[in-house]
């Protein structure tokens, strides 16, 4: 489980590294962070995070690792089902599984533009 701080309150969720994509010869790990909304704890939201894999040393000490992360919220692109958290999680994971490489590359472009601008 991941622990994310929001406005001095702890929010617990899960981060899943679920796919890699390639753009212009560079590989990226696509991670999905799934957690309750801070202001709506009964609803889950999703942020995709793209990590470039080029130059990454998997043997480096964790405190030495400066791994770039480009996030993009995709909540508006998901079909919301409501209901129990476990059912929402399953619905979200199924939608993430169905994302095409082209869709992921589109999200990567948005995430990169947000990080640079």
C-alpha positions in Angstrom: 0.0 0.0 0.0 1.1 3.5 -0.7 0.8 6.3 1.8 0.3 9.8 0.3 0.1 13.0 2.3 -2.7 15.4 1.4 -3.4 18.5 3.5 -1.9 16.9 6.6 -4.2 13.9 6.3 -3.0 10.4 5.4 -4.6 8.9 2.3 -3.9 5.2 1.6 -4.0 3.7 -1.9 -2.1 1.4 -4.2 0.5 2.1 -6.8 0.7 -0.5 -9.7 3.4 -0.6 -12.3 1.3 -2.1 -15.0 2.9 -1.6 -18.4 5.8 -0.2 -20.3 5.6 1.9 -23.5 8.1 3.0 -26.0 8.3 6.4 -27.6 11.0 7.4 -30.0 13.3 4.6 -28.8 12.8 5.4 -25.1 11.1 3.1 -22.7 8.8 4.3 -19.9 7.2 2.5 -17.0 3.6 3.3 -16.6 2.4 3.3 -13.0 -1.2 3.8 -11.8 -1.8 5.3 -8.4 -5.2 4.4 -7.2 -6.5 6.1 -4.0 -9.6 7.6 -2.6 -10.3 11.3 -3.3 -9.4 13.5 -0.4 -12.8 15.2 -0.4 -14.7 12.1 -1.4 -13.2 9.1 0.5 -15.9 6.7 -0.8 -14.7 7.3 -4.5 -11.4 6.1 -6.0 -9.4 8.2 -8.4 -6.5 7.4 -10.7 -3.2 9.1 -11.5 -1.0 7.7 -14.2 2.7 8.2 -13.6 5.3 7.8 -16.3 8.9 7.0 -15.3 11.6 7.1 -18.0 13.7 3.9 -17.8 16.7 5.2 -19.8 19.8 5.5 -17.6 18.1 3.9 -14.6 20.5 1.8 -12.4 18.4 -0.8 -10.5 21.3 -1.5 -8.2 21.5 2.0 -6.8 20.6 2.7 -3.2 17.1 3.9 -2.9 18.1 7.2 -1.5 20.5 7.7 -4.4 17.7 7.2 -7.0 16.4 10.4 -8.6 13.7 8.9 -10.8 11.8 11.4 -12.8 8.0 11.0 -12.5 5.5 12.7 -14.8 1.9 12.3 -13.4 -1.4 12.9 -15.1 -4.9 12.5 -13.6 -7.2 10.4 -15.7 -10.3 10.4 -13.5 -12.4 12.2 -16.1 -11.6 9.5 -18.7 -12.8 6.6 -16.6 -16.3 5.2 -16.3 -17.3 5.7 -12.7 -19.3 2.9 -11.1 -19.6 3.9 -7.5 -20.4 1.1 -5.0 -18.0 -0.6 -2.6 -14.3 0.3 -2.9 -13.3 -3.2 -3.8 -15.7 -3.2 -6.8 -14.5 0.3 -7.8 -10.9 -1.0 -7.7 -11.7 -4.0 -9.9 -13.5 -1.7 -12.4 -10.6 0.7 -12.6 -8.0 -2.1 -13.0 -10.1 -3.6 -15.9 -10.2 -0.1 -17.6 -6.4 0.3 -17.1 -5.9 -3.1 -18.6 -7.9 -2.1 -21.7 -5.9 1.1 -22.4 -4.2 0.9 -25.7 -0.6 1.8 -26.3 -1.7 4.9 -28.3 -3.9 6.0 -25.4 -1.0 5.7 -23.0 1.4 7.6 -25.3 -1.2 10.3 -25.5 -1.3 10.5 -21.7 2.5 10.5 -21.7 2.5 13.6 -23.9 0.1 15.4 -21.6 2.1 14.4 -18.5 5.4 15.6 -20.1 3.8 18.9 -21.2 2.5 19.5 -17.7 5.9 18.8 -16.2 7.7 21.1 -18.6 5.2 23.9 -18.6 
